Amino acid sequence: MALFLSNAPPKAEKTRVLLLSTATDFLAVGAGVGSAILLSLLLHGVAPWLLAPFVAGVLYVLVQALEISVARSQDSDDDD
């Protein structure tokens, strides 16, 4: 929300960070899909249908954020 309210343009990511984070995107997708499959195996009835999209979405975002953080730290290590 603060990004939308500020007048400054958003800081562009470095090409290497974008390359590393998109190259490892399959991990985030796999975590999201895997969590949905696991929930469908553990729970029965309506619960998996209600919980799986939420858990898969949250897990995808968290793993994607971890991938970007790792890519940024790798890029900052190379700059030193």
GIGILIN-V422386 format. One record per helix or strand. SS is the DSSP state (helix for helix, strand for strand). FROM is the first residue (numbers start at 0). TO is the last residue. If there is no record, write none. Layout:
<<SS:FROM:TO> <SS:FROM:TO>>
This chain:
<<helix:1:4> <helix:14:22> <helix:24:41> <helix:46:78>>
